Amino acid sequence: MNKKQVGAWALFDFANSVYPAVITTTVFSIYYVGTIVGNEGGRGQWWWGLCVAVSALIVAVTSPLLGAIADRGGARKKFMLAYTVICLVGVLLMTTLRPGMVVAGFVIFVIANVGFESALVFYNAYLPDIAPPEKQGWISGLGFGVGYLGSALGLLMVLPFATSRTELVWLLVAAFFLLFSLPAFLYLPPDRAGEMSVPQAARWGITNFPEIVRAVWQLKELRNFLIAFFFYIDGVLTIIVSAGTVATETFGFTFEDTIILFLVVQISALVGAFALAKPTDSYGPKKVLNGVLVLWIAASVSAFFIQSPTLFWAVAVVVGLGLGAVQSASRSFMSALIPKGKEAEMFGFYALCGKSSSVLGPLLFGGAALVFGGNQRPGFLLIAVLFIIGLVLLQRVNDPRAVAS
């Protein structure tokens, strides 16, 4: 195991985590819903759900094909770099937005989010390359742990400008992401020589895509895991993208209070990611996921009933403990099920399930708020149902590491 490569891989998680912390979850989401669109009768929340859903749909449709092309064309790092640049360009374009620019904000966010999410496909595919199977839970947890540290530092960095100088917020996010992502492109393993050139791989992928899908479907354990993942990660991602507006619209948090809340949640997520990293290797990711999903079901139902902002604080911190763990254990579980040499291709399907599901969740949550006149609470119960379905379906998946032990 090359420690320099592991460090560079984890540092990319540190770098890119400023994006979801500031753009998806707090500052930009609140700015778009409340200032660019306006949230009278839930209109802003509906537009935000549409932003997330469309960008997720694009990632879902393109990721499996691009992953297959990257594997066969030997272009994993090139694709990761290209999508990182696309994300940075989208974030920089946010400096042009003003109140009322609803469609422009929609387009710019979609560009940035497609770049961010697509780069993760190729980033995740490095995990089996840099870590042996018995260490993948720990290394995956390390990535998410330092990622949440990056989120917390990113939020602290933009806090002084979040309400008055938002154009500086977007510039700072882009600079942070760019600076700390550079070691990944310098030290991660170089692209291996592909079976064919990238244009040939593209033609092959487009022509043979139905066969690629059938090959995945025939891998029973991988198929069952991806179906379960589809449902429970939908709940996770819906909470992530809706949490900022829930804090402000439903529980009356100020803009500054919301950012402070998410600073605390990032710290609790960091603690959870590190605390459950070794148990993921020792007991298997399935057991860790079972426990965390039960926790999230309870938290979602609780959020429907509670009225006190203080209790919402408590629920958010508890949820944060499971946030890093559910993502880290899922990545580790997926890595254990992938055939050698098909890492980017299979993580493309991982993104397909994650992002196609997140088309559903934000639209359901935003649609529920619209139907109930801006009341977001019914959406919490929809999220709990997604977690329950995912938990039940996960029981059909055999953990290969548990079987081997």
Buried (B, 14 or more C-beta within 10 A) or exposed (E): EBEEBBBBBBBBBBBBBBBBBBBBBBBBBBBBBBBBBBBEEBBBBBBBBBBBBBBBBBBBEBBBBBBBBBBBBBBBBBBBBBBBEBBBBBBBBBBEBEEEBBEBBBBBBBBBBBBBBBBBBBBBBBBBBBBEBEBBBBBBBBBBBBBBBBBBBBBEBBBEBBBEEBEBBBBBBBBBBBEBBEBBBEBBBEBEEBEBEBEBBBEBBEEBEEEBBEBBEEBEBBBBBBBBBBBBBBBBBBBBBBBBBBBBBBBEBEBEBBBBBBBBBBBBBBBBBBBBBEBBBBBBBBBBBBBBBBBBBBBBBBBBEBEEBEBBBEBBBBBBBBBBBBBBBBBBBBBBBBEEEBBBBBBBBBBBBBBBBBBBBBBBBBBBBBEEEBBBBBBBEBBBBBBBBBBEBBEEBBBBBEEEE
